[in-house]
Structures are given as structure tokens and as C-alpha cells.
Amino acid sequence: MTASAAPGASAPAASASVVPLLAGVAQSVAHAPDRVPSRRQPCHACRQAAHVLAERDDGTVVRHDTVVAKAHAPDTDPDAHRTRLAVAAHPRLAGVLLPPLPATGPLLHGRPVSAWPYGLPVDPGDPDAAPWEQAAALLARLHRIAAADLPGLPGPLPAMRGPAKAALAVARMEGAAAAHPAADAVRRAWLRLPAWARGEAPPPLGGSLCHGDLHLGQLVRHPAPQGRWLLIDVDDLGLGDPAWDLARPAAWYAAGLLPPHVWRRFLGAYRSAQGPAVPAGASADPWPRLDVPARALTVQTAALALAKAAAERREPDEVEQLVLDACVRIAALPPELACDPAP
């Protein structure tokens, strides 16, 4: 596992005190006898400072050699967390989700901890090599797995947290940038969404296993550096509408951030892998299924962009402005186009 910051994410000040403790967890797991039964060479990581991969409100990640340890968000539901880790470790998800490593210990400052193998992340400096087709195929495989296919879990599958995260993003905007001129369009676009997309009601199609927060930072090669691509970060995984997992690339495409040929490759790969979120067939229109989730992810991205810009005391940059402009268009939709399409 590795991690990359999502747009608009920031690190809590208290995370610094978690880092040395988390580094100790990663070191302990990396040096467990079942991982290095006959280590003869010294561990170079032991002679270096903690390698922090991510420090965000929703997680701090530290690497030691071939292991990373993650301190999850303080408000993580412990029962849902255990179930999500069990899903990632389940044999039915082999080749789809990176499985966790055994890690036991107390909470770190009230935050649950997990350990994972290190995986090589997507190179942000080489967008032409981004594994869009592989991401789509992995999502299709994930979405085809039913709850009945996962016996032995410690509890029921929780709900996918995508809509809840969108609501948190809007709340963050209201707390940091409510008076910004662009916030009104974001707010109106949010209120045009149906209740389920705002996390206020169950989704009309909610029975699929979903990742909940798909972006290219959620893929790694394992074993590094040439292993297969796998999905990471199960913090938002659960039952929900599979269209949500396609919503971020759909939103980027609609906002002009993702080139049309890349979007076609992604969607085509998902359909070729028999993903259930959109109708099969190259000529079938995917937007009746994708429209609401894509609008919700547009609002989420715009809200986080405004919050981040406010925290950094600057105006939105060119990319952020494209998403904010998309919210203006969403807010101006006629009522008959803003409603939730029938499933």
C-alpha cells in the first residue's frame, strides 16, 4: 500500500505525534519472523527517519522497508473497520484488493491502525501511463462480488461512504470558505442532488460492493515494482451504487479535465469486464446511471478546492476553476434535468 493526497486534503496538526508511533508499528511488522525469517543484511530503513507517505485528516501513512502502517481517522467505526479489513483479506478479493498484513496493538491517539505491503503507486509525472483500463477492470470485478460471496466476515457489510464523504466536503467548505463568491454555486449544485447522493437516504441501487473513493492514487503495483495493479484504501468500501466508483472520472470528463479518448478507454474497459454499473454495449448511454454520482463528485471536488484555497489564502487555480465552473452549470440545470433518474 502507498497513499497520495486527495484534492483539498490537509494534515491535522496532531498527526505529527502519531508518526513515530506509527513508524514503530511498521518496523515491528516489517521485522516479524514470518516476513524476514533469515535476514542477513542490515535493514536500511532502520537507519533512516520515518518515511511519511501521507498525513491527512482521514489518515496518516508511514513506510518501513516493505511495509506501510496506517493510522485511520479518529471517527472510524471499529466494527465497520474490522469488516472492511476482512473483505480486503478475503480470498474472493485476491487480485482485486491489496490484502492487509497482521497487525495488532492499541489505538494510536484513538485511531485504529492497520499494516499493508508496500506497493508502487501510479507515477503522477507520467499521465500517459496511468492505468485507466486496469482500474476499470478491477472495479468491474469488485462490483460483481455479492455479499453472499464473502462468508466468514466479522460483521455485516457497511454502507459505502462515498455520499457521506461528499457531505463532509461541503461541510468543510461551509466552515472554511462559506463567504467566497464561488461557494454559492457549489451550494446550489449540492442542493439540486437527490437525498441519497447527499448521504441523507439509502441509494436506489445499493446492493453492490463498491470501493467508495476511486482515483488513481488508489492503485499500486504489488509486489513492487512490476506486480499486478491492485486497489488500496478500503476506508470507504461497502455496499452501494456501483456508479459512484465511476463518478470521479466521469465528472473529470464532463468538466474537461479528462480527455475524451481516456474516458472512452476507461468506460470501454469497464464494460468489457462486465461491470454492472452501466448498460452493456458500446452504443448504450451510460449517463442516466452516471449523471447524479458525477454531479455529486463534482460538488465534492469543488467544495474541497474552495476549502483548500481558503486555507492557503489564495484564489482557486485554473484546474480548480474548471470544477467550480461545472458547479455553475449544474446549479443552472432545469428542474426536470436535476432530478434523480429512475433506476
RARAJO-V357674 format. One record per residue. SS is DSSP state (2 for helix, 1 for strand, 0 for the rest). NEAR is the number of other ideal C-beta (glycine too) atoms within 10 Angstrom. Layout:
ss | near
SS | NEAR
SS | NEAR
//
This chain:
ss | near
0 | 28
0 | 25
0 | 23
0 | 18
0 | 13
0 | 20
0 | 16
0 | 21
0 | 16
0 | 16
0 | 15
0 | 14
0 | 8
0 | 11
2 | 19
2 | 12
2 | 11
2 | 18
2 | 19
2 | 11
2 | 19
2 | 27
2 | 19
2 | 16
2 | 23
2 | 28
2 | 19
2 | 16
2 | 26
2 | 24
0 | 16
0 | 15
0 | 8
0 | 8
0 | 15
0 | 14
0 | 7
0 | 5
0 | 12
0 | 5
0 | 6
0 | 8
0 | 15
2 | 8
2 | 19
2 | 11
2 | 7
0 | 10
0 | 9
0 | 18
1 | 16
1 | 17
1 | 20
1 | 22
1 | 21
1 | 17
0 | 14
0 | 19
1 | 21
1 | 29
1 | 25
1 | 25
1 | 23
1 | 25
0 | 20
0 | 19
1 | 24
1 | 29
1 | 30
1 | 26
1 | 25
1 | 20
0 | 17
0 | 15
0 | 8
0 | 18
0 | 13
2 | 11
2 | 12
2 | 18
2 | 18
2 | 14
2 | 21
2 | 28
2 | 20
2 | 18
2 | 24
2 | 22
2 | 17
0 | 18
2 | 9
2 | 15
2 | 23
0 | 10
0 | 11
0 | 24
1 | 23
0 | 25
0 | 18
1 | 18
1 | 21
0 | 11
0 | 19
0 | 9
0 | 14
0 | 8
0 | 13
1 | 20
0 | 13
0 | 11
1 | 20
0 | 20
1 | 21
1 | 24
1 | 23
1 | 27
1 | 23
0 | 22
0 | 22
1 | 16
1 | 19
0 | 22
0 | 11
0 | 10
0 | 6
0 | 8
2 | 12
2 | 6
2 | 9
0 | 17
0 | 16
2 | 22
2 | 17
2 | 18
2 | 25
2 | 24
2 | 20
2 | 27
2 | 24
2 | 22
2 | 19
2 | 22
2 | 23
0 | 16
0 | 16
0 | 13
2 | 14
2 | 6
2 | 11
0 | 17
0 | 8
0 | 7
0 | 16
0 | 9
0 | 13
0 | 12
0 | 20
0 | 19
1 | 20
0 | 25
0 | 23
2 | 30
2 | 27
2 | 15
2 | 20
2 | 27
2 | 20
2 | 17
2 | 26
2 | 25
2 | 12
2 | 21
2 | 27
2 | 17
2 | 10
2 | 20
2 | 21
0 | 13
0 | 9
0 | 17
0 | 9
0 | 22
2 | 22
2 | 14
2 | 20
2 | 30
2 | 18
2 | 16
2 | 26
2 | 26
2 | 12
0 | 20
0 | 22
0 | 18
2 | 12
2 | 20
2 | 25
2 | 17
0 | 19
0 | 12
0 | 11
0 | 13
0 | 27
0 | 13
0 | 16
0 | 17
0 | 14
1 | 24
1 | 26
1 | 27
0 | 28
0 | 25
0 | 22
0 | 25
0 | 17
2 | 17
2 | 18
2 | 26
1 | 26
1 | 25
1 | 18
1 | 22
0 | 12
0 | 14
0 | 8
0 | 8
0 | 14
1 | 13
1 | 20
1 | 23
1 | 23
0 | 23
0 | 30
0 | 25
0 | 21
0 | 23
0 | 28
1 | 23
1 | 20
1 | 28
0 | 27
0 | 28
2 | 27
2 | 31
2 | 32
2 | 28
2 | 26
2 | 24
2 | 25
2 | 25
2 | 24
2 | 23
2 | 19
2 | 20
2 | 21
0 | 13
0 | 15
0 | 17
0 | 12
2 | 9
2 | 8
2 | 17
2 | 16
2 | 13
2 | 15
2 | 24
2 | 22
2 | 14
2 | 20
2 | 27
2 | 19
2 | 14
0 | 16
0 | 12
0 | 25
0 | 16
0 | 24
0 | 20
0 | 12
0 | 10
0 | 8
0 | 9
0 | 5
0 | 11
0 | 10
0 | 17
2 | 12
2 | 14
2 | 23
2 | 24
2 | 20
2 | 25
2 | 28
2 | 26
2 | 27
2 | 29
2 | 30
2 | 28
2 | 32
2 | 29
2 | 28
2 | 34
2 | 30
2 | 25
2 | 26
2 | 30
2 | 25
2 | 21
2 | 21
2 | 20
2 | 13
0 | 9
0 | 6
0 | 10
0 | 12
0 | 20
0 | 11
2 | 6
2 | 14
2 | 21
2 | 15
2 | 18
2 | 27
2 | 24
2 | 16
2 | 25
2 | 28
2 | 15
2 | 14
2 | 25
2 | 18
0 | 13
0 | 15
0 | 7
2 | 7
2 | 6
2 | 11
2 | 18
0 | 13
0 | 14
0 | 13
0 | 6
0 | 11
//
